[in-house]
Amino acid sequence: GNSHIEGNVQSGSQQQWITRNSQLDGGFAEEGVWNMVFVGTSGSPTAHCGTDDGLPYVVLDSTPTVTAEKPFITIDDAGLYYLRI
C-alpha cells in the first residue's frame, strides 16, 4: 500500500492480490487468477465480475477513513528487531 509505481505492474500467476492507496502510472497487466482487489488506487483496471471480458477485479474508488494495520516486525541496520504496532 501507499506506493507510486511508474512502470507496468505484472501480478504473474498470483491468486490473491491487493493494492491500496497507490498510484499505478504504467497500468496493470491483466493477468493473475482471482481475488484481484484495488482500493483507493489510481490507474487500476476497470471493475467487473466474471471472466467473459477478462479477469474479475474488485475496485473501490476510495479508501475507508479508518484502516487497521496488523503489527509487523522490522530489523534496523544494527540487526535489532522492533515490533511495529
DOKE-414106 format. One record per atom (N, C-alpha, C): residue in three letters; x, y, z; residue number from 1. Coordinates in nm, 4 decimals. Layout:
BEGIN
   drendren          X          Y          Z   tidren
        ala          X          Y          Z      NUM
...
//
This chain:
BEGIN
   drendren          X          Y          Z   tidren
        gly     0.0812    -0.1199     0.0000        1
        gly     0.0000     0.0000     0.0000        1
        gly     0.0852     0.1258     0.0000        1
        asn     0.0208     0.2352    -0.0297        2
        asn     0.0840     0.3677    -0.0273        2
        asn     0.2059     0.3737    -0.1187        2
        ser     0.1895     0.3253    -0.2417        3
        ser     0.3006     0.3185    -0.3364        3
        ser     0.2715     0.3995    -0.4619        3
        his     0.3785     0.4426    -0.5286        4
        his     0.3680     0.5089    -0.6582        4
        his     0.4543     0.4279    -0.7541        4
        ile     0.3892     0.3608    -0.8495        5
        ile     0.4583     0.2754    -0.9452        5
        ile     0.4548     0.3431    -1.0812        5
        glu     0.5708     0.3718    -1.1375        6
        glu     0.5763     0.4391    -1.2673        6
        glu     0.5681     0.3413    -1.3834        6
        gly     0.6126     0.2178    -1.3661        7
        gly     0.6092     0.1176    -1.4726        7
        gly     0.4830     0.0345    -1.4658        7
        asn     0.4733    -0.0626    -1.5546        8
        asn     0.3589    -0.1523    -1.5598        8
        asn     0.3693    -0.2570    -1.4499        8
        val     0.2598    -0.2820    -1.3798        9
        val     0.2566    -0.3826    -1.2737        9
        val     0.2110    -0.5147    -1.3328        9
        gln     0.2877    -0.6201    -1.3066       10
        gln     0.2521    -0.7534    -1.3535       10
        gln     0.2404    -0.8442    -1.2319       10
        ser     0.1220    -0.9004    -1.2137       11
        ser     0.0980    -0.9832    -1.0959       11
        ser     0.1423    -1.1274    -1.1141       11
        gly     0.1764    -1.1672    -1.2363       12
        gly     0.2153    -1.3060    -1.2601       12
        gly     0.0957    -1.3976    -1.2407       12
        ser     0.1158    -1.5064    -1.1739       13
        ser     0.0055    -1.6009    -1.1530       13
        ser    -0.0498    -1.5939    -1.0112       13
        gln    -0.0406    -1.4760    -0.9495       14
        gln    -0.0907    -1.4589    -0.8131       14
        gln    -0.2389    -1.4924    -0.8047       14
        gln    -0.2780    -1.5626    -0.6997       15
        gln    -0.4192    -1.5921    -0.6786       15
        gln    -0.4835    -1.4903    -0.5867       15
        gln    -0.4059    -1.4215    -0.5070       16
        gln    -0.4555    -1.3177    -0.4167       16
        gln    -0.3747    -1.1911    -0.4432       16
        trp    -0.4425    -1.0780    -0.4589       17
        trp    -0.3707    -0.9531    -0.4856       17
        trp    -0.4501    -0.8373    -0.4278       17
        ile    -0.3826    -0.7472    -0.3576       18
        ile    -0.4468    -0.6238    -0.3126       18
        ile    -0.3491    -0.5086    -0.3316       18
        thr    -0.3998    -0.4009    -0.3872       19
        thr    -0.3247    -0.2765    -0.3989       19
        thr    -0.4086    -0.1697    -0.3299       19
        arg    -0.3480    -0.0973    -0.2345       20
        arg    -0.4238     0.0004    -0.1553       20
        arg    -0.3506     0.1340    -0.1531       20
        asn    -0.4279     0.2408    -0.1719       21
        asn    -0.3746     0.3782    -0.1621       21
        asn    -0.2514     0.3961    -0.2498       21
        ser    -0.2606     0.3559    -0.3738       22
        ser    -0.1445     0.3608    -0.4617       22
        ser    -0.1775     0.4293    -0.5933       22
        gln    -0.0727     0.4598    -0.6673       23
        gln    -0.0860     0.5210    -0.7994       23
        gln    -0.0089     0.4349    -0.8984       23
        leu    -0.0806     0.3816    -0.9996       24
        leu    -0.0191     0.2962    -1.0992       24
        leu    -0.0130     0.3742    -1.2300       24
        asp     0.0983     0.4416    -1.2557       25
        asp     0.1108     0.5237    -1.3760       25
        asp     0.1202     0.4404    -1.5034       25
        gly     0.1817     0.3234    -1.4963       26
        gly     0.2007     0.2399    -1.6143       26
        gly     0.0895     0.1402    -1.6366       26
        gly    -0.0123     0.1408    -1.5497       27
        gly    -0.1226     0.0480    -1.5630       27
        gly    -0.0948    -0.0848    -1.4966       27
        phe    -0.1879    -0.1766    -1.5163       28
        phe    -0.1814    -0.3081    -1.4535       28
        phe    -0.2037    -0.4131    -1.5608       28
        ala    -0.1088    -0.5023    -1.5790       29
        ala    -0.1215    -0.6080    -1.6795       29
        ala    -0.2329    -0.7035    -1.6375       29
        glu    -0.3218    -0.7338    -1.7277       30
        glu    -0.4347    -0.8206    -1.6955       30
        glu    -0.3903    -0.9658    -1.6952       30
        glu    -0.3507    -1.0098    -1.5771       31
        glu    -0.3092    -1.1478    -1.5568       31
        glu    -0.3478    -1.1865    -1.4158       31
        gly    -0.2950    -1.2906    -1.3627       32
        gly    -0.3348    -1.3372    -1.2305       32
        gly    -0.4487    -1.4361    -1.2436       32
        val    -0.5070    -1.4748    -1.1319       33
        val    -0.6093    -1.5777    -1.1356       33
        val    -0.7419    -1.5260    -1.0800       33
        trp    -0.7482    -1.4947    -0.9528       34
        trp    -0.8709    -1.4417    -0.8935       34
        trp    -0.8362    -1.3604    -0.7703       34
        asn    -0.9373    -1.2983    -0.7100       35
        asn    -0.9207    -1.2147    -0.5908       35
        asn    -0.8236    -1.0995    -0.6148       35
        met    -0.8465    -1.0250    -0.7198       36
        met    -0.7663    -0.9067    -0.7502       36
        met    -0.8437    -0.7857    -0.6975       36
        val    -0.7882    -0.7150    -0.5972       37
        val    -0.8586    -0.6062    -0.5297       37
        val    -0.7740    -0.4799    -0.5359       37
        phe    -0.8390    -0.3680    -0.5685       38
        phe    -0.7735    -0.2369    -0.5752       38
        phe    -0.8572    -0.1400    -0.4927       38
        val    -0.7964    -0.0803    -0.3909       39
        val    -0.8677     0.0104    -0.3014       39
        val    -0.7988     0.1457    -0.3049       39
        gly    -0.8721     0.2508    -0.3450       40
        gly    -0.8151     0.3852    -0.3480       40
        gly    -0.6924     0.3947    -0.4361       40
        thr    -0.6926     0.3265    -0.5503       41
        thr    -0.5755     0.3181    -0.6373       41
        thr    -0.6066     0.3766    -0.7740       41
        ser    -0.5327     0.4808    -0.8136       42
        ser    -0.5498     0.5356    -0.9479       42
        ser    -0.4692     0.4524    -1.0464       42
        gly    -0.5232     0.4345    -1.1666       43
        gly    -0.4571     0.3535    -1.2676       43
        gly    -0.4930     0.2068    -1.2605       43
        ser    -0.5879     0.1715    -1.1732       44
        ser    -0.6282     0.0311    -1.1614       44
        ser    -0.7187    -0.0071    -1.2783       44
        pro    -0.7323    -0.1372    -1.3049       45
        pro    -0.8215    -0.1799    -1.4124       45
        pro    -0.9675    -0.1497    -1.3778       45
        thr    -1.0551    -0.1601    -1.4754       46
        thr    -1.1974    -0.1387    -1.4538       46
        thr    -1.2561    -0.2565    -1.3771       46
        ala    -1.3418    -0.2260    -1.2808       47
        ala    -1.4042    -0.3310    -1.2008       47
        ala    -1.5054    -0.4085    -1.2836       47
        his    -1.5054    -0.5409    -1.2691       48
        his    -1.6097    -0.6237    -1.3289       48
        his    -1.6061    -0.7629    -1.2673       48
        cys    -1.7169    -0.8340    -1.2832       49
        cys    -1.7275    -0.9706    -1.2307       49
        cys    -1.7253    -1.0695    -1.3453       49
        gly    -1.6933    -1.1918    -1.3166       50
        gly    -1.6914    -1.2957    -1.4182       50
        gly    -1.5667    -1.2888    -1.5035       50
        thr    -1.5544    -1.3804    -1.5982       51
        thr    -1.4354    -1.3856    -1.6823       51
        thr    -1.4676    -1.3667    -1.8302       51
        asp    -1.5912    -1.3244    -1.8631       52
        asp    -1.6282    -1.3048    -2.0029       52
        asp    -1.5480    -1.1941    -2.0695       52
        asp    -1.5212    -1.0865    -1.9975       53
        asp    -1.4487    -0.9708    -2.0526       53
        asp    -1.3117    -0.9548    -1.9886       53
        gly    -1.2477    -1.0625    -1.9532       54
        gly    -1.1188    -1.0558    -1.8853       54
        gly    -1.1319    -1.1089    -1.7435       54
        leu    -1.0326    -1.0822    -1.6639       55
        leu    -1.0313    -1.1327    -1.5268       55
        leu    -1.1212    -1.0489    -1.4362       55
        pro    -1.1774    -1.1109    -1.3306       56
        pro    -1.2612    -1.0358    -1.2381       56
        pro    -1.1766    -0.9482    -1.1456       56
        tyr    -1.2180    -0.8216    -1.1304       57
        tyr    -1.1493    -0.7270    -1.0422       57
        tyr    -1.2495    -0.6601    -0.9510       57
        val    -1.2095    -0.6384    -0.8254       58
        val    -1.2876    -0.5584    -0.7319       58
        val    -1.2131    -0.4266    -0.7165       58
        val    -1.2800    -0.3153    -0.7466       59
        val    -1.2167    -0.1842    -0.7399       59
        val    -1.3025    -0.0925    -0.6541       59
        leu    -1.2443    -0.0386    -0.5478       60
        leu    -1.3092     0.0622    -0.4635       60
        leu    -1.2399     0.1943    -0.4902       60
        asp    -1.3172     0.2963    -0.5283       61
        asp    -1.2587     0.4249    -0.5660       61
        asp    -1.1856     0.4937    -0.4518       61
        ser    -1.2358     0.4770    -0.3301       62
        ser    -1.1712     0.5450    -0.2178       62
        ser    -1.1432     0.4448    -0.1061       62
        thr    -1.0502     0.4835    -0.0206       63
        thr    -1.0112     0.4005     0.0929       63
        thr    -1.0961     0.4392     0.2132       63
        pro    -1.1413     0.3437     0.2930       64
        pro    -1.2150     0.3785     0.4148       64
        pro    -1.1346     0.4744     0.5021       64
        thr    -1.2034     0.5593     0.5748       65
        thr    -1.1342     0.6590     0.6574       65
        thr    -1.0568     0.5965     0.7724       65
        val    -1.0946     0.4780     0.8162       66
        val    -1.0235     0.4090     0.9234       66
        val    -0.9678     0.2782     0.8671       66
        thr    -0.8373     0.2612     0.8794       67
        thr    -0.7729     0.1391     0.8341       67
        thr    -0.6892     0.0842     0.9485       67
        ala    -0.7091    -0.0411     0.9842       68
        ala    -0.6317    -0.1032     1.0916       68
        ala    -0.5264    -0.1940     1.0298       68
        glu    -0.4013    -0.1636     1.0543       69
        glu    -0.2906    -0.2448     1.0043       69
        glu    -0.2546    -0.3496     1.1087       69
        lys    -0.2062    -0.4638     1.0620       70
        lys    -0.1576    -0.5660     1.1533       70
        lys    -0.0194    -0.5255     1.2035       70
        pro     0.0161    -0.5644     1.3248       71
        pro     0.1534    -0.5393     1.3706       71
        pro     0.2535    -0.6116     1.2811       71
        phe     0.3735    -0.5554     1.2687       72
        phe     0.4762    -0.6208     1.1890       72
        phe     0.6127    -0.5978     1.2525       72
        ile     0.7077    -0.6827     1.2167       73
        ile     0.8424    -0.6775     1.2729       73
        ile     0.9373    -0.6149     1.1714       73
        thr     1.0243    -0.5247     1.2193       74
        thr     1.1286    -0.4671     1.1350       74
        thr     1.2642    -0.4947     1.1994       74
        ile     1.3676    -0.4859     1.1164       75
        ile     1.5049    -0.5026     1.1640       75
        ile     1.5827    -0.3788     1.1226       75
        asp     1.6522    -0.3155     1.2179       76
        asp     1.7287    -0.1953     1.1837       76
        asp     1.8684    -0.2322     1.1326       76
        asp     1.9475    -0.1314     1.1000       77
        asp     2.0811    -0.1537     1.0433       77
        asp     2.1754    -0.2272     1.1393       77
        ala     2.1477    -0.2171     1.2690       78
        ala     2.2318    -0.2845     1.3686       78
        ala     2.1868    -0.4277     1.3958       78
        gly     2.0798    -0.4718     1.3273       79
        gly     2.0305    -0.6079     1.3472       79
        gly     1.9332    -0.6230     1.4620       79
        leu     1.8842    -0.5093     1.5183       80
        leu     1.7883    -0.5159     1.6270       80
        leu     1.6454    -0.5276     1.5709       80
        tyr     1.5643    -0.6096     1.6355       81
        tyr     1.4261    -0.6308     1.5945       81
        tyr     1.3338    -0.5335     1.6666       81
        tyr     1.2313    -0.4860     1.5980       82
        tyr     1.1306    -0.3969     1.6566       82
        tyr     0.9929    -0.4445     1.6145       82
        leu     0.8993    -0.4426     1.7088       83
        leu     0.7610    -0.4743     1.6776       83
        leu     0.6879    -0.3433     1.6542       83
        arg     0.6360    -0.3240     1.5352       84
        arg     0.5631    -0.2016     1.4984       84
        arg     0.4140    -0.2285     1.5150       84
        ile     0.3506    -0.1482     1.5982       85
        ile     0.2067    -0.1657     1.6234       85
        ile     0.1320    -0.0429     1.5773       85
//
